[in-house]
Amino acid sequence: MIFYILYRIGHFFAILLPKRIAYVIACTIADIYYRISYKDRNIVKKNIRTVLGGSVSENDLNRMAREVFRNFAKYLADFFSFSKIDEGYIKRNVKIEGLNNIDAALSRGKGAIILSAHIGNWELGGSALPLTGYPLCGVVLTHQNKRINDFFTRQRLAGKMRPIEIGISLKACYSVLKGNGLLALLGDRDFTKNGIRIEFFGRKALIPKGPAAFSYRIGSAIVPCFMLREDGDKFRLVFEEPIYPDHNEKEETALISLTKECIAVIESYVRKYPTQWFIFKDIWDDNGKDMRPDTII
């Protein structure tokens, strides 16, 4: 219940206030939480060390960890204000690169999997694409609290992305791709306990196999996509070259190969933007524990 109340308060102020002021308030709250949340702070610092290979000083590590909390707070402020997002906002604030890669993927008639990660502002990216003329469905986590779940659904619909809840997603996902549509998935944290355990930044982690499975079984291309926060709180939405399934391989082998190829792209962006990677769990040591968060991620 407390999270729902906090989200409603955040939504109220994000709608009421100019973005600049909403960001200042969000970052102030983030700084307070950073200081009092020993557990989350240490997990974030540990994750950054893993991403950067341990070659970072304690001062830099503290600075980057604090920036993670601030960037996540801005992400929430953006998410809460989705009803204010329109085509004009996207044109003013988002630079889009690589739309031709989506066109190339869709030209095959088998849909396309838009693969992202918990980096930058993936939710805003899910709004920018439909407002650019590319309808999008996205698989989302079903939250245990119905009020929170309904709130997130309303926000995503306000952002023009059609959410597909993870618990009932399989049939709907196949339908989207077979209709030559776009299906958005996140590929850096598994919530099903049915993922593939592969190396992620040099350590074994449970990674979602859904993107590879849909790609192999339907023939859909995977288009890695990242919505990155730039200077001045503008954004850059990048679509990388499509990744195609190899049907000369058996399914089990192909799923591992595809997942490794996708993870390599995700790793390259997380290394470049470590303060925009919002993972507040130890995904290397959790062994599938604590997979159903009550928070937005």
N, C-alpha and C positions, 0 to 999 in steps of 0.2 A: 504493500500500500504506500509506503514512504516514497518508493521510486516513482510511482504514478503521480503522486502529489508534486514531487520535484520536477518531473517532466512537464506537468501542466503549468507550473510556475514559469519554467524556462520558456515554454511555448508562448505564454502571455507576454513576457518581456521581449522575446525575440520579434514578435509581431509588432509590439508597440514602439520599440526603440529603433533608431537608425543602426545600421550594421556596425558602424565604427564603435558606438557606445556599447552595443551588445557584446562586441568582442572584448572591450575593456573589462566589463563586468565578468564575462566568462573566464578571462585569463586571471583575474583576481581570485575568483573561486578556485580555479585550477591550482594556483600557487598555494592556497591554504590547504587544499586536499593533498598536494604533493608533500607538504611538511608533516601532515598528521597521519598519512597512510604509509606506514613503514613497509607493510607487505607489498603493496602495489609498486611503491617506489623501487624497492630492491629487485622485484621481478623485472621491471622495465630496464633497470641498469644491467641486470644479468643478460637480458635479451640483446641489449645493444652490444655488450661485450662479445656475445656469440656472433652477431652479425658482422662486427668489425674485426673479429679475430683476436680480441683481447689487447690490441695495440692502441689503447686509449688511456689517457691519464685520468686520475680520479676527478680532477677539476672539470675536465671536458666531459667526463661521464655524467657528473651531476648537472652540468649545464644542458646537455642533450636530453637527459631524462626529464628535466623540468620543461623543456621545450615540447617533449612528447605530450605531457599533460596539458600544456597550453594549446597546442594544435588540436588535441582531441576536444577541448572545450569549444574551440572555434567551430570544429566539425559539428558539434551538437547545436550550437547557435544557428548554423546554416540549416541543419535538419529541421529545427523547430520553426524556421521561417519559410518553409517550402511554399506556403500559399502566396508569398510575395514574389516567387520566381516565375518569370515569363521569358518570352523570346528576347525581349529587350535586355533583360538582365544577363542572359547567356551571351548575347552579342557584345555587351560591354565588359564582361568579366571573365569570359572563357575563350581561350585560344585552342582551336581544335586542329589536331594533326592526324593524318592518316585515314580519313574517311574512305579513301579509295580501297583500303584493305577490307573494310566491311563489304563494299560493293563487290570486290573480287570473291569474297567468301560466299555471298548470297547468289552470285551468278551461277553457281553449281546447282541451285535449286534444292539444297538440303539444309537450309537454315544456317545459322552461325551461333557459336557459343562465345559470348563476350566474357572473357575470363579476367577477373580482377583480384584484388587482395585487400586486406584491411589497411589500406594506405591512402593518404591524402583525404579525399572526400568521395568515396565510391558511391554514396547515396546521391550526391549532387550530380555525379557523372550519369547516374541512372535517370536523372531528370533532364540533363542537357541533351541526351541522345534523342528522346522523343520530341523535344522542342526543336530539334534540328531536322526532324522529318523521318526519324527511324523509330517506329514503335518498339517498345522493349518490355519483356517480362523478366522478372528476377526472382530467383529462389531465395526465400528469406527464412530466418529462424522463427519458429513459433514460440512465443513467450508464455511462460506458465501462468502469468497473471493476465486474465482476459481483458481487463481494462487497459493494461499496457499494450497488449497485442493489438487491440482495436485502435489505440492511439497511433501506434506505428503504422498500421494499415492505412489509416486516414492520411497520415503525413505522406506516405509513399504515393498514394493515389493523387494527392494534391500536387506531388512532384511529377505526375504523368507516367510513372512506371507502374505496371500491373504486377503486384506481388503474388507469388505462388508459395504457399507455406510448405516448409520442408517435410512435414509429416504426410502430406497428401500430394506430393509434387510429381511423382514418377510419370503418371499418365499424362498430366498436363504438360510436362516438359517435352515428352515425345510429340505431343500434338503441336506444340509451338514450332519445333524444329522441322517436323514433317510438313508443316504449312509454310516452310521457308521463312520463318520468323527468327527473331533475335532472342536468345535466352542468356541472361546474365547469371554468372556463378562466381563465388569467391573460392580461391584455391589454396589458401595458406593455413587454414585451420579446419580440422574435421570435427563435426558435431554428431556423427552417426555411429561411431565405433566400427565402421566398415571400410575405413580408408586403407591406403597403402602406406606401409612404413618404409620410407626411403630417406636418403640423406638430404637434409635441409640445412645449409650453412655448415656442412661437415659433420652433422650429428643426426641420428635417426629420429624422425618425427612422423606422426600419423598425419598423412596428407589426403584430402578428399580425392576419391577416384571417380566421382560423378562426371566431371568434365571429360575425362578420357573415355569413360564408358559410353556416354551419349555420342561422342565423336566417332568412336569405332563402330558402334552398332547402327548408327544412322548415316554415317559418312559426313557429318557436319564438320566444317573447319572450326578451329579454335582461334579466336582473335584476342590476344592479350591486350588489356586496356587499363589505363591508370589515369585518375583525376588528381593532379598534383597541385599543391598550393605553391604559388610563386611569390615574388616580391610584391609588396603592396596589397597582399591578400587577393590577388588575381589567381586564375587557375589555368592550367594547361591540361587538356584532355587528349591523351595520346593513344592511338590504336596501332599496335605493332603488326608485322606481317603475319598472315594466317599460318597456323600449324595444322597439317593435314594428317589423318590417320593412314597407317600402312596396313592394308588388308592382306599383304603377303605374310604378315606375322599372325600367329595364333593370338586369340584375344588376351589371354593372361600376359603374354610377353608384350603385346601392343599397349596394354593399359599402363604397364610400368614404363615403357619407352615414352609414351605421350606425357605421362605425369612428370617424368624427369625433365622433359623438354620444356614443359610449362613452368616447372619450379625454377629452372635456370633463368627464365625471363623474370619471374617474380623476384628472385634473389638479386638480380642486377639492379632493379628499382629500389628495393629495400636498402641495399648497400649505399645507393646514391642519396636516398632520402630517409635515413634511419629515424629522424625525429618526427616523421609523418607515418610511422608504422605503429598501429594501435593494437598491440597484442598485450593484454594484461594478465596472461597466464604463462606458465612455463610449459610450452607445447612440446618440449623435448622430454621432460621428466614426468608429465602428468599421466602417461599410460592410459589415456581415455577417461580419467577421472574428471569430475566437475565440468561436464560438457554443456550443462543447461543453465546458462547465466540468466539472471533477472535483469541485467542491464542491456543496453542497446547492442552490445557485441558479445 
